Amino acid sequence: MDTGGAAKGSLEEVLINQKEAQAVSDQATEGAVPTLIKAMHDTYAKAKAKLEADRNKRSLPAFDAYSQALSLYIADSPKPVKLKQRSRWTTCCSR
């Protein structure tokens, strides 16, 4: 396994990295996920959910304005707008 830091790090760091990599691979072969990785994944998942919720909350006014503008365009259009075309554009902004 490539340590990646052999040229830069000390011998102790390289040996620690190799030992840790071996421990992780041993646990992975047993089917267990290390608790550190689980904790990191949980932290990442919570942060991602928070960011997505914030993004969705901030984007609602823009989606509403777009939907209203599209409705006005369809209502004022001299040609009848096919429902298939309309649904294609409105589904991108559905909540």
N, C-alpha and C positions, 0 to 999 in steps of 0.2 A: 504494500500500500504506500502511495506517495505521501510523504509528510508535508511537502510544499515549503517548509521553513527550514530545511536542513542547512541551506547555505547561510541563512540569516540568523537562526536561533542557536542557542547553546545546546550541548549534548543532552543536558537534563530536560530541556523543553521538548526536544525531539523524542526522547524516550517516554516522556509523559504523554505526548500526543499519540505515539504509537500504542501505548498501553490503553489509553482511552478509546482509540479507534478499535482496538481488538475487543475491548469490553462491550462496546456498542454492537459490533458485528456478532459477538457471541450471544448477546441478548436477542438480537434480531433473528438468529437462526433458531432460537428457542421459541420464537413467536411472541415474545414480550417486547413492549415498547418501553424504553427507558423513561422514568418518571420526569426527568428533565425535559425531554422532548415533548412529553404530554403537556407539561406546564407551559412550555414555549408555544405550543400549538393553541392551547386554551387562551393564552394572552393575545396571540395573533387573531384568533377568531373573534374575541370580544372587541378588540380594536377595530377590526374590519367591519363588524356589524354596526358599531357606533358611527364609523365614517359613512357607511352606506345609508344609515338612517338619517344622518345629518344632510347628506347630499340629496336624498329624496325629499326631505323637508324643504330645503332651500330651492329645489327645482320645481316644486309644485306651482308657484305663481307663473313661471315661464311656460309650463305645460298647459296651464289653464288659459293663458293669453293666446298661445298657439292654437288651442282647440277652439276658442272663441273666434279667432281670426279665420280659421279654416271653415267654421260654420257660416260665418258671414260671406266668405268667398263662395261657398257652395250655394247659399241662398241667393246671392246676387249674380250668379253665373247665368249667362243667356242660354247656354246649353245645359240639358239635364246631366248631372254628374252621376256616373254609375256608382252603385253602392260598393262594388268591389274596389274601385279606386279610392273611395272615401275611407273604407275600412283599413286599407293598406296604410294610409297616413295617420289615422287616429289610433291604431293599435300601438304605435310607438310611444304614445303619450298616455296610454291607459294606466290607471293606478291599480 
